[in-house]
Amino acid sequence: MAEVAPSRPQIAPMSATAIDRVRRLECLASALPQVAICTDHVFHAGVYARTITVPAGVMITGVLIKIPTLLIVQGDAIVHVEGGPLELRGYNVVPAGAGRKQAFVALTDTHLTMIFATDAPDVDAAEREFTDEFDKLMTRREAATCQA
């Protein structure tokens, strides 16, 4: 008997209610001590990839993503999605829809890489392509907190 492949996790677009829950969490978390999260950027063959590492025990919220992307998750984390928490363990390549704003809790040190096709010539243009909230991105502040 052939084994059935496990279903691939996906992150669907989120309702205004689910996005608002993440915004409320973000507001509460802003009063807590913050952890610097550095971003590594790669442009190659018409594709942009941005990778962050979230230390174990840290919760992050992201900006509202306006385009579909692939999200590669390496580590153990819980992500808030439309239907509630989604637990990801190990290595996952996740199709992620436009119209989402996630909250992640890293259970172990977790690497998150977001990838999408683009003609953007630089990081600023790529960030403006995937979100209208680019001014909230850590990359706008990380020069002072991350080593090159």
C-alpha positions, 0 to 999 in steps of 0.5 A: 500500500502506498503511503499518503504524503502529508499535506503541505501547510499553507497560509491563506489570506486573513480576514480583517478580524484575524489581522486586527488580532495581530495588530492588537497583539503587536500593540501590547508587545510594543510595550515589552523589551524588544529583540533586534532581528536582523535581515539577510537579503538576496537578489538572484535570477529575478527572485528576492529572498529575505531571511530573519532568525528569530531566537527561541522564546521570542514572539514577532509580528510582521507587516501586512503582506500584500502579495503572495510569497513562499515562506520557508520555515526552518525550526519549530514555531507557532504562527497565527493564521486565519483558523488559529495557531499553526504549529510548524516543526522542522523544515517547511516550504509554505505557500503564503497568500496575499493579505496576511499579517502573521504573529510567530512564536519561535519555540526553537531558534527559527529561520524564516525566509520569504521569497517572491519574484520581482523586478525590484532593483534594491531592498527598498523597492522590494519592500515597497512591493510586498507591503505598504507598511514598509516604514515598520520593517526592522530593516528601516532600523537595523543599521544601528542594531545589526552587524554587516 
